Amino acid sequence: MKETNSNLLLVDIKNLSKKYRQKWALQDINLQIYCGERIGLIGANDGDKSIISEIIVGIRKTKAGVVWKKSELLVIGIQFQDSKYPMGITILDMIQYYLETFSIKYHYDDLENLLKTYQLDGIKKKQINSLSAGQQQILNILLAVIHKPQLIILDEVSTGLDIEVREDIFEFLEEDIVKRNVTMILLTHIMSEIEKFCEKIIFLHNVLIKEQITVKEVIEQYGTIAEYTKVKFKFYKEQDKNNNSSLMILIIDFIVFSSELPNVDDEFLLSKIKNMIVAALMIQVMITGFQIISGTIVEFRNSIIVKHFGSINIKPKTFFLTVILFGCILSLFTILITLFWTTIIFGRQFNISELLSFINLPVIGYLIFSIIISISFGVLLATFFKTQKKHMLISNALFLPMMLFSGIFLSKFKFDKNLIFKIFSYLSIFKYPSSLLMNNVANNSILSNTNFIINILVSSALPLIFIGVAIKWWKWYE
């Protein structure tokens, strides 16, 4: 291990976090890099490792955290995993460009010796885009070290190369990095490379640094870095599995195997179960309108009865009102069945009055809104799609996004913070009644008075629009 003298500190990363849209790429990264250290970054996600190196170099910016460097003029060399060069550029052109950029004076003979060392002398006038993968990688390494950097970053330096080329590359690394005691960060999934070139390991998992350990300690405890990595991936995978066990998984485990729910705060668990019940009720309503009622109408219209006897005397208005009435009865029946099974499943831990305490007159009203919207939209679908095949295709394609963006599964936070979610949620016809339902279950803590009124008005208007359009365009047969 290197002496932890502040004068030897090359790069100091504190509380570094990086976010893309709503997803963390890195979180609370703290890392110190000392002069002469050779560090191997290990992680399941290549993106996490690459982002750290790119932030150190300055290619990417971050608002959270600090990256301190010994000098603003710290010379860094980086070999990218995937390098793209302009068309028509030769090896010699690119090397001369680098030499001019970094104001490096190379005598012609010295440059020839350099090319010979890296086995590029015979192809120096060849266009880079026509090189083999191994030749390109050798050039990438040369360009990363030609300006004698204080810190060099290598990203998957030997991936996809044959054994002979890999051995050549390892020789170059040994000569230009290890023997010169250059500080290095190696990003790779080949553990033998870390064992060969590195002194220290940084283990990344799920955007966090989980461990910082020396290669010597790993060899002593695990025998090889490959075995260490295998053990750690398995450990953190199991940990993630346990940490990410959703409430639904806990509930299923309780339903199938257990006599009581896991040790979770009863009040919190009860509120989540209530939300789950509301979601189940909404799904029942959606299925009834979208598929059962709508599909039945299409089937009926194509039936022998209509074709033989005709239904020209049945007014669409009367027919639709009858369908809506029948759909409401069917939906209410499925709701009662759902509530019955809820009391059977959860009645062992909670009183029935606690489980169903959210059911009141407003909730019943909002459920009826949902039922009528679902059925009237189903009628509208049946109006425009004459065959069962087309109807099923469209209704199935619409069902999932309508359900997802209704808000019964994604929290209000998701919709408020994600603009795409927010925009698409307004296109879901079930957003409005489900918002009223969830607001009531949450004791009126979700919607403002203005939003409450808007949701009531939209929920009332949608069925009228759907039925009005259906009546205008309805035909019993072509």
C-alpha distance (Angstrom), angle and dihedral (degrees) to the residues before:
residue distance angle dihedral
M1 . . .
K2 3.79 . .
E3 3.75 121.6 .
T4 3.82 108.7 -96.5
N5 3.79 94.7 -129.7
S6 3.80 113.8 151.9
N7 3.81 88.7 -133.9
L8 3.80 88.9 62.3
L9 3.81 94.5 50.6
L10 3.78 109.3 114.7
V11 3.83 103.8 173.0
D12 3.82 128.8 11.8
I13 3.82 118.3 -169.0
K14 3.81 116.8 -168.8
N15 3.81 127.7 -173.6
L16 3.79 92.5 -24.7
S17 3.80 114.8 -178.5
K18 3.78 130.1 172.0
K19 3.78 127.0 -171.0
Y20 3.80 131.5 -171.9
R21 3.78 111.8 -159.9
Q22 3.81 101.5 -47.8
K23 3.80 98.4 -25.0
W24 3.80 126.3 92.7
A25 3.81 115.0 -127.3
L26 3.82 93.5 176.5
Q27 3.78 130.6 6.2
D28 3.83 131.5 -166.0
I29 3.80 95.2 -20.7
N30 3.83 113.6 -177.3
L31 3.78 116.3 -178.9
Q32 3.80 136.3 154.5
I33 3.79 121.0 -159.6
Y34 3.81 118.4 -163.8
C35 3.78 129.6 -160.1
G36 3.78 111.1 -84.7
E37 3.82 95.3 14.4
R38 3.77 118.4 136.9
I39 3.79 109.3 -155.1
G40 3.79 129.3 -171.8
L41 3.81 118.5 -153.4
I42 3.81 113.4 -150.3
G43 3.80 124.0 -173.2
A44 3.77 142.4 135.0
N45 3.81 92.1 -122.7
D46 3.81 114.1 63.8
G47 3.80 89.8 -164.1
D48 3.82 94.0 63.7
K49 3.81 91.7 54.0
S50 3.80 94.7 44.7
I51 3.80 92.6 49.5
I52 3.83 91.5 56.3
S53 3.80 91.6 52.6
E54 3.80 92.9 45.2
I55 3.82 91.6 50.9
I56 3.83 90.4 50.5
V57 3.81 90.4 51.0
G58 3.82 91.6 45.6
I59 3.80 98.6 -116.5
R60 3.79 90.7 119.0
K61 3.79 127.2 39.6
T62 3.76 129.8 -147.1
K63 3.78 132.4 -168.3
A64 3.81 96.3 -158.1
G65 3.79 118.5 71.0
V66 3.79 136.3 4.4
V67 3.81 131.7 -90.0
W68 3.80 108.6 -162.7
K69 3.80 119.5 -168.4
K70 3.78 127.7 -167.3
S71 3.77 87.8 -122.1
E72 3.76 136.0 6.4
L73 3.79 84.8 -131.3
L74 3.81 92.7 54.7
V75 3.80 105.6 150.7
I76 3.80 110.5 -129.5
G77 3.77 129.7 -178.6
I78 3.78 121.1 -161.5
Q79 3.79 132.6 -173.6
F80 3.78 109.5 -159.6
Q81 3.79 122.1 -143.5
D82 3.80 89.4 -128.9
S83 3.82 116.1 27.0
K84 3.79 122.1 -175.6
Y85 3.78 121.4 -163.1
P86 3.82 130.1 -167.3
M87 3.79 116.9 -93.8
G88 3.80 115.0 -95.5
I89 3.82 96.2 22.0
T90 3.81 114.6 133.8
I91 3.81 127.9 -150.3
L92 3.81 91.3 -107.3
D93 3.84 91.8 48.6
M94 3.81 90.9 53.6
I95 3.80 94.9 46.6
Q96 3.82 92.4 48.5
Y97 3.83 89.4 48.6
Y98 3.81 90.1 54.5
L99 3.81 92.1 46.7
E100 3.81 91.4 51.8
T101 3.80 93.3 44.0
F102 3.81 92.7 53.7
S103 3.83 93.3 36.4
I104 3.79 92.1 -120.9
K105 3.79 116.8 163.5
Y106 3.79 112.8 -145.3
H107 3.79 123.2 177.3
Y108 3.79 112.5 -132.8
D109 3.80 91.7 -113.6
D110 3.80 91.4 49.5
L111 3.80 90.6 51.1
E112 3.79 90.5 49.6
N113 3.81 90.4 51.1
L114 3.80 90.1 48.8
L115 3.79 91.5 52.8
K116 3.77 90.2 46.7
T117 3.82 91.7 51.0
Y118 3.79 89.7 53.8
Q119 3.82 92.4 42.9
L120 3.79 92.3 -117.9
D121 3.79 100.1 112.0
G122 3.80 94.6 96.1
I123 3.83 93.8 50.8
K124 3.82 101.1 34.1
K125 3.83 92.4 122.1
K126 3.77 93.8 47.4
Q127 3.82 118.6 111.1
I128 3.80 111.3 -104.6
N129 3.82 93.9 -132.6
S130 3.79 89.8 60.6
L131 3.84 94.2 54.2
S132 3.79 123.5 107.9
A133 3.81 119.0 -107.6
G134 3.81 90.8 -102.1
Q135 3.82 93.8 49.7
Q136 3.80 91.4 48.6
Q137 3.79 91.3 50.2
I138 3.82 91.5 50.4
L139 3.82 88.9 51.2
N140 3.82 90.6 48.4
I141 3.79 90.8 54.4
L142 3.81 92.3 47.0
L143 3.82 90.8 51.6
A144 3.81 89.8 48.5
V145 3.81 93.7 55.1
I146 3.82 103.9 28.3
H147 3.82 93.5 93.0
K148 3.83 91.8 49.9
P149 3.82 97.2 -117.3
Q150 3.80 124.1 -156.2
L151 3.82 89.4 -139.2
I152 3.78 125.9 29.3
I153 3.81 126.2 -168.3
L154 3.79 119.8 -160.6
D155 3.81 119.0 -168.4
E156 3.85 115.5 -161.9
V157 3.78 90.1 -31.3
S158 3.83 97.6 -177.6
T159 3.81 103.3 26.3
G160 3.80 113.4 140.2
L161 3.81 95.2 5.0
D162 3.78 126.9 127.2
I163 3.81 121.2 -111.8
E164 3.82 96.6 -101.1
V165 3.82 94.0 52.2
R166 3.81 90.9 45.2
E167 3.80 90.6 54.7
D168 3.81 90.2 50.6
I169 3.81 90.9 50.4
F170 3.79 90.8 49.0
E171 3.81 89.2 54.4
F172 3.80 90.5 53.0
L173 3.81 91.0 49.5
E174 3.79 91.1 48.8
E175 3.81 92.2 51.5
D176 3.80 100.6 39.6
I177 3.80 102.0 34.1
V178 3.79 115.3 17.5
K179 3.82 98.4 40.7
R180 3.80 92.4 42.3
N181 3.82 89.6 48.5
V182 3.81 92.7 -127.6
T183 3.80 117.5 173.4
M184 3.80 108.2 -109.1
I185 3.79 139.7 -174.0
L186 3.78 112.7 -162.5
L187 3.82 120.0 -163.2
T188 3.78 110.4 -166.5
H189 3.78 145.4 131.5
I190 3.81 91.8 -147.6
M191 3.78 103.4 95.5
S192 3.81 95.2 -165.1
E193 3.83 88.9 65.4
I194 3.79 91.5 56.5
E195 3.79 90.6 46.4
K196 3.82 90.0 51.2
F197 3.80 101.2 44.0
C198 3.82 110.4 18.4
E199 3.79 135.9 78.0
K200 3.80 98.9 -172.1
I201 3.81 135.8 38.7
I202 3.80 128.4 -149.0
F203 3.82 110.6 -163.4
L204 3.82 113.6 -155.0
H205 3.78 123.8 -168.1
N206 3.80 129.7 167.7
V207 3.82 94.4 -9.6
L208 3.84 92.8 -52.1
I209 3.80 134.2 100.3
K210 3.79 102.8 -119.5
E211 3.81 100.3 176.6
Q212 3.79 142.8 8.9
I213 3.80 111.4 -164.7
T214 3.81 138.0 153.3
V215 3.79 121.5 -107.5
K216 3.80 88.3 -124.8
E217 3.82 91.5 57.9
V218 3.80 91.2 47.7
I219 3.80 92.6 51.8
E220 3.80 91.0 48.5
Q221 3.82 93.8 49.6
Y222 3.82 103.2 33.6
G223 3.80 107.0 18.5
T224 3.81 94.3 -128.9
I225 3.79 137.7 26.3
A226 3.80 89.0 -122.3
E227 3.81 90.0 60.3
Y228 3.82 91.5 45.4
T229 3.81 90.3 51.9
K230 3.80 92.1 47.6
V231 3.82 91.8 51.6
K232 3.80 94.1 45.9
F233 3.80 95.6 46.6
K234 3.79 89.6 50.6
F235 3.81 92.3 47.2
Y236 3.80 95.7 49.1
K237 3.79 92.2 42.1
E238 3.80 89.5 56.6
Q239 3.79 90.1 44.8
D240 3.81 90.9 52.5
K241 3.78 90.1 48.3
N242 3.80 90.5 54.4
N243 3.80 95.2 42.0
N244 3.80 93.6 47.1
S245 3.79 96.4 48.0
S246 3.76 100.0 133.0
L247 3.74 125.6 -141.1
M248 3.79 88.7 -107.2
I249 3.82 90.7 58.6
L250 3.80 90.5 49.1
I251 3.76 90.4 49.4
I252 3.81 93.5 47.8
D253 3.79 89.2 49.4
F254 3.78 88.3 51.6
I255 3.81 93.3 47.7
V256 3.80 95.5 48.6
F257 3.79 106.5 30.1
S258 3.79 115.6 8.6
S259 3.76 136.7 73.5
E260 3.79 92.5 -149.2
L261 3.77 138.3 18.9
P262 3.81 120.4 -94.2
N263 3.79 120.8 -87.0
V264 3.79 98.2 -77.1
D265 3.79 128.0 137.6
D266 3.84 104.9 -82.6
E267 3.80 95.8 -141.1
F268 3.80 92.7 49.9
L269 3.81 91.8 44.6
L270 3.80 92.5 48.2
S271 3.81 91.5 52.7
K272 3.81 90.5 50.8
I273 3.80 92.0 48.0
K274 3.81 89.6 51.8
N275 3.81 89.7 52.3
M276 3.80 89.1 49.0
I277 3.81 91.2 51.1
V278 3.81 91.0 50.8
A279 3.83 89.5 49.2
A280 3.82 90.6 50.1
L281 3.81 91.1 50.0
M282 3.80 91.4 50.0
I283 3.82 91.4 49.9
Q284 3.80 89.9 51.7
V285 3.79 89.7 51.6
M286 3.82 93.0 47.6
I287 3.79 93.6 48.9
T288 3.79 91.7 48.6
G289 3.80 94.4 52.8
F290 3.80 101.4 31.8
Q291 3.75 99.3 44.9
I292 3.80 116.4 5.4
I293 3.81 100.8 44.8
S294 3.80 95.1 30.4
G295 3.80 93.0 47.0
T296 3.80 91.9 46.1
I297 3.81 90.7 54.3
V298 3.80 92.0 51.8
E299 3.80 90.7 46.6
F300 3.81 91.9 48.2
R301 3.79 93.4 48.7
N302 3.81 90.3 52.7
S303 3.78 93.6 44.4
I304 3.82 126.1 115.6
I305 3.81 90.8 -113.7
V306 3.80 93.3 62.8
K307 3.80 93.5 41.0
H308 3.80 95.0 48.4
F309 3.76 103.1 35.9
G310 3.78 100.3 23.3
S311 3.77 127.0 -138.7
I312 3.76 98.5 -134.8
N313 3.81 88.9 121.9
I314 3.80 93.1 56.7
K315 3.77 107.9 89.3
P316 3.82 113.8 -135.4
K317 3.81 90.6 -131.3
T318 3.81 91.9 56.7
F319 3.78 91.8 43.1
F320 3.80 94.0 51.0
L321 3.80 94.1 47.0
T322 3.81 89.0 51.5
V323 3.81 90.6 49.4
I324 3.81 92.1 49.3
L325 3.82 91.4 49.2
F326 3.80 91.5 49.4
G327 3.83 90.7 45.2
C328 3.81 91.5 51.6
I329 3.81 91.2 51.9
L330 3.81 91.1 48.2
S331 3.83 92.5 46.8
L332 3.80 92.8 48.5
F333 3.79 89.3 50.3
T334 3.84 92.0 52.6
I335 3.83 89.7 46.8
L336 3.81 90.9 53.7
I337 3.81 90.3 48.9
T338 3.82 90.1 51.2
L339 3.80 92.3 49.6
F340 3.80 90.6 47.0
W341 3.80 92.6 54.9
T342 3.80 90.2 44.1
T343 3.80 90.4 59.6
I344 3.81 91.2 46.2
I345 3.82 93.5 50.7
F346 3.80 101.4 40.0
G347 3.78 100.6 25.2
R348 3.80 89.9 92.5
Q349 3.80 92.1 69.0
F350 3.80 103.9 23.6
N351 3.77 133.7 41.1
I352 3.79 114.6 -109.4
S353 3.80 89.4 -122.3
E354 3.84 89.3 56.7
L355 3.78 94.1 47.1
L356 3.79 94.6 49.0
S357 3.79 97.7 33.6
F358 3.82 90.2 111.9
I359 3.82 91.4 64.8
N360 3.80 110.5 99.5
L361 3.79 137.9 133.4
P362 3.83 95.4 -76.6
V363 3.83 91.0 50.2
I364 3.81 90.8 50.0
G365 3.79 88.6 49.6
Y366 3.80 92.6 50.2
L367 3.80 90.6 48.3
I368 3.79 89.6 52.9
F369 3.82 88.6 50.1
S370 3.81 88.3 53.0
I371 3.80 92.8 47.5
I372 3.80 94.1 50.2
I373 3.83 92.4 45.3
S374 3.81 91.1 49.3
I375 3.80 95.0 47.7
S376 3.81 95.1 42.8
F377 3.81 89.9 50.6
G378 3.80 88.5 48.6
V379 3.80 88.9 53.2
L380 3.81 89.3 50.5
L381 3.81 90.9 52.4
A382 3.81 90.7 49.0
T383 3.81 89.4 51.8
F384 3.79 95.1 59.7
F385 3.80 101.9 34.9
K386 3.78 113.2 64.5
T387 3.80 100.4 -176.8
Q388 3.78 128.8 59.7
K389 3.80 91.8 -129.9
K390 3.81 94.9 56.7
H391 3.77 91.7 41.3
M392 3.81 93.5 52.6
L393 3.81 91.6 46.7
I394 3.80 94.0 53.0
S395 3.82 96.7 39.0
N396 3.82 91.7 50.5
A397 3.82 91.3 47.2
L398 3.81 91.1 51.6
F399 3.79 98.3 40.8
L400 3.82 100.2 72.0
P401 3.84 98.8 46.9
M402 3.82 90.9 42.5
M403 3.80 89.3 52.6
L404 3.81 94.6 42.6
F405 3.79 96.3 49.0
S406 3.79 94.2 42.0
G407 3.81 87.5 86.1
I408 3.79 98.2 -123.1
F409 3.81 91.7 114.8
L410 3.82 103.7 25.2
S411 3.79 116.9 64.2
K412 3.78 124.2 -118.6
F413 3.81 87.3 -111.1
K414 3.82 89.8 62.4
F415 3.80 91.6 53.5
D416 3.80 94.7 44.2
K417 3.80 95.0 48.9
N418 3.79 100.4 38.0
L419 3.80 114.1 65.0
I420 3.82 93.9 -163.6
F421 3.81 91.9 52.8
K422 3.78 90.1 46.8
I423 3.83 94.2 51.6
F424 3.80 94.4 46.0
S425 3.80 92.2 45.4
Y426 3.81 89.9 65.4
L427 3.81 88.7 57.5
S428 3.81 92.1 57.1
I429 3.78 109.2 93.4
F430 3.82 89.5 -154.0
K431 3.79 94.3 57.4
Y432 3.78 91.7 83.8
P433 3.83 102.1 52.4
S434 3.82 92.3 35.2
S435 3.83 90.0 52.8
L436 3.81 88.5 54.1
L437 3.81 90.6 48.6
M438 3.81 95.6 48.0
N439 3.81 90.5 44.4
N440 3.81 90.3 55.8
V441 3.82 92.8 46.6
A442 3.83 88.8 50.2
N443 3.83 90.7 51.9
N444 3.80 94.5 -104.3
S445 3.81 93.0 -59.7
I446 3.83 99.1 125.7
L447 3.82 108.0 55.4
S448 3.78 127.4 54.4
N449 3.82 117.3 -135.9
T450 3.82 90.9 -100.8
N451 3.80 93.3 50.3
F452 3.78 90.3 45.5
I453 3.80 91.5 56.2
I454 3.83 92.0 44.9
N455 3.80 91.2 52.2
I456 3.82 91.4 49.0
L457 3.81 92.2 50.1
V458 3.82 94.5 46.2
S459 3.82 92.1 45.7
S460 3.81 88.9 52.8
A461 3.81 95.3 45.2
L462 3.82 99.8 46.9
P463 3.85 97.7 69.3
L464 3.80 91.2 47.3
I465 3.82 90.9 51.9
F466 3.81 93.9 46.0
I467 3.81 94.9 47.2
G468 3.81 92.2 42.6
V469 3.81 91.8 54.5
A470 3.82 91.6 43.3
I471 3.83 92.5 52.3
K472 3.80 91.5 48.8
W473 3.82 95.0 50.2
W474 3.80 101.9 31.0
K475 3.79 118.5 124.2
W476 3.78 125.3 176.6
Y477 3.77 91.2 -149.0
E478 3.76 139.1 -11.7
